[in-house]
Amino acid sequence: MSRLGLKVGEQVEVRALEEILATLDERGTLQGLPFMAEMARFCGSRFRVHGRADRTCVETHRQRGMDDTVWLEEVRCDGAGHEGCQSECLTFWKEAWLKRADGAAAPALGPRPPPSPWPFPVRDPGGKHLCQSSQLASASYHLGVWGNIRTYLRDLRYGNHTLGELVRLAFVFANLKIRGQWGEYRALRGDQPKTPPFQPLDLRPGDLVEVKTPEEIRMTLDGNGRHRGLPFTYDLLEYSGRRFRVKRRIEKVVDESTGQMRAPKNAVILEGVRCTGNLRRGCVRCTYLLWREAWLRKVEGTT
């Protein structure tokens, strides 16, 4: 199938499952990227392109490149094929799995159960989950200087960013690279070798919370800037002092770097709070940010 060269905002239709399966190798991948069982329910439905994945964040790696791959607006993995992982990752779509759609968006056609059993492995012999997240490093490639420049030109061509946004991103990146900080956006480190004790909030979906101040958060961290192993990254600082509703408690997630299932304690995701990419060179992967309850305060008496 030829490349579509999809632009942000274009309307596409997910191809029939049989067409998609015909593009996959024996591992259920195309160019190393798995088509997951969780994606089968979207076959035949129409969506708009959220962004191109020419440049994407990959955990424990520098940003890496992908070819002919896009994200669709709020088309996320529900984890059903991977032990109920709750990360709600935005799924990657090869252009070969899509086709341009004309006219108004088609109504949702309801869930489409995948073939049972799923014809491709979802875990390797060592127990590693074989999902898009855990396979992302092998499904992408090192960009290098000229590769990065090419992706920024593609940002302009296909609509990931405007010229003004790219200028701002370059300015932020230069400050982070040269000065090691951008305003208040810098890594926080605690004063103690181990995570200080704290009282869990027992947050539930719908609870209203406020993100603590940077100094309050720093007091919850160990000397490596972690709370019980979970790092507080500077991406989270732009939400300091703001209020949000709890979307869900997080009790199990597939670790992107290892493929193993993790069971974080006292952790939640917040409604609408996703990585903006402002401090990640404009990556538009929009991953939900994971919050320890220790970094939040519950706002009482508000419905």
Protein Blocks (a to p, Z undefined) as FASTA:
>chain_A
ZZekiaehiacddddfklmmmmpcfkopaehiacdfklmmmgoiacddfbdckbccdehi
acdddehiacdehiacehlmngoiaklpacdddfklpccdedjddddebjaddddddfbd
fbdfkopacdfklmmmmmpccebjmlmmmmmmmmmmnopacfklmmmmmmmmmmmmmnop
ahjlccdddfbfbdcddddekiaehiacddddfklmmmmpcfkopaehiacdfklmmmgo
iacddfbdcfbdcdfklopacddehiacdehiacehlmngopaklpacdddfklpccdeh
iZZ
